[in-house]
Amino acid sequence: DFLVIAWVAFHFLAHIIMSIISCLAENKSAKQGNMKYPPRGPYHPQRGPYQYPDYEELKRDHPGAGLRKFGLAAYTFVNVAVTAVLILLVVMAPTRPTLVNIGILS
């Protein structure tokens, strides 16, 4: 029971943390005052009509993108590790008496 509660708590905390990171990145982006992709069309003062954004402009990431990538990697690693442990617990359950006799488990 505690494993399921801890699993749900981990997902809840990961969601809250990623939501906070997204809010902070949106606030930082809004404070900078520039749009990632400026409007295209005949009324854009800096470009001719129907110009596409420059490659350098497309290449830039939003604020907090590195932190979000790290969070995704950590979240994936923890999910894979916990899932592997849970599968091992289920698969190794019939071998408990043998593992106790060997001295691995108490």
C-alpha positions, 0 to 999 in steps of 0.5 A: 500500500505504501508503494502505491501511495509513494508512487502517486505522491511522486507523480503529484510532486513532479507535476507541481514542480513542472507546473511551477517551472512553466509558470516561472518561464512564462513570466520571464518570457512575458517580462522580456516583452519579445515574442518568439515568432513575430507576426508575419504578414504585410503589416509587420514593420521590420520585414517584407510581406510573408517572410518566415522567421530567421533560422537563429530565431527558430533555434532559440529555446524559451526560458527554462527549457534546459530545466524542463529537459533535465526534469524530463530526464530525471522523471523518466529515470525514476519511473524506469527504476521504480518500475523495474524494482516493482517488477523484480518484487513480483517476479522474485516473490516466489524465491523468497525462501531460497533468498532467506536460506542464502542470506540475502534476505533476513 
